[in-house]
Amino acid sequence: MSNRDSSPVRLQFITVEEFAEMARVSRRTIDRYRHTRPDGFPHEYDIGRGKIARPRFKLDEVQNWLNSRALW
């Protein structure tokens, strides 16, 4: 018998708007970062179907990136 937890890992994704709110910047700033890709910027995932892109970011990657930019 295995002692490992066999439950699947659940990833939490957030929207660009939620990312902007967490970072306390505008949506436009996050869009600019998406295009310029500063060092360590989180990878985005297209969760949408069809022609409309619905980019999402992994919450833990966003938190790590924000923490890496903290001034304290």
C-alpha positions as CSV (number, residue, x, y, z in Angstrom):
1,M,0.0,0.0,0.0
2,S,1.2,3.5,-0.8
3,N,1.2,6.4,1.6
4,R,1.1,8.9,-1.2
5,D,-2.0,11.1,-1.6
6,S,-3.5,10.0,-4.9
7,S,-5.7,13.1,-5.3
8,P,-4.9,15.1,-8.4
9,V,-3.1,18.5,-8.0
10,R,-5.5,21.3,-8.7
11,L,-4.0,24.3,-10.5
12,Q,-5.7,27.6,-10.0
13,F,-5.7,30.0,-13.0
14,I,-6.4,33.7,-12.9
15,T,-7.5,36.2,-15.6
16,V,-5.5,39.2,-16.8
17,E,-7.9,41.4,-14.8
18,E,-7.2,39.5,-11.6
19,F,-3.5,39.6,-12.3
20,A,-3.7,43.4,-12.7
21,E,-5.6,43.7,-9.5
22,M,-3.1,41.6,-7.5
23,A,-0.2,43.7,-9.0
24,R,-2.1,46.9,-8.4
25,V,-1.5,48.0,-12.0
26,S,-3.8,48.6,-14.9
27,R,-4.9,45.9,-17.3
28,R,-3.0,47.8,-20.0
29,T,0.3,47.5,-18.0
30,I,-0.2,43.7,-17.8
31,D,-0.9,43.6,-21.6
32,R,2.3,45.5,-22.1
33,Y,4.2,43.0,-19.9
34,R,2.7,40.2,-21.9
35,H,4.2,41.6,-25.1
36,T,7.6,42.7,-23.7
37,R,8.0,39.6,-21.4
38,P,10.2,41.0,-18.6
39,D,12.5,38.5,-16.8
40,G,10.6,35.8,-15.0
41,F,7.1,37.0,-16.2
42,P,4.6,34.2,-15.8
43,H,3.7,32.0,-18.8
44,E,0.2,32.6,-20.1
45,Y,-2.2,29.8,-21.1
46,D,-4.9,30.1,-23.6
47,I,-8.0,28.6,-22.0
48,G,-10.4,29.8,-24.7
49,R,-12.1,28.0,-27.5
50,G,-12.5,29.3,-31.0
51,K,-11.4,32.7,-32.1
52,I,-11.5,34.5,-28.8
53,A,-8.3,34.2,-26.8
54,R,-8.8,33.9,-23.0
55,P,-5.4,34.1,-21.5
56,R,-4.9,32.8,-18.0
57,F,-2.0,32.7,-15.6
58,K,-1.1,30.1,-12.9
59,L,-1.8,31.8,-9.6
60,D,1.4,30.4,-8.0
61,E,3.6,31.7,-10.9
62,V,2.0,35.1,-10.5
63,Q,2.6,35.2,-6.8
64,N,6.2,34.1,-7.2
65,W,6.8,36.8,-9.8
66,L,5.2,39.5,-7.7
67,N,7.3,38.4,-4.7
68,S,10.4,38.5,-6.8
69,R,9.7,42.1,-7.6
70,A,9.0,43.2,-4.0
71,L,11.1,46.0,-2.6
72,W,11.0,44.9,1.0
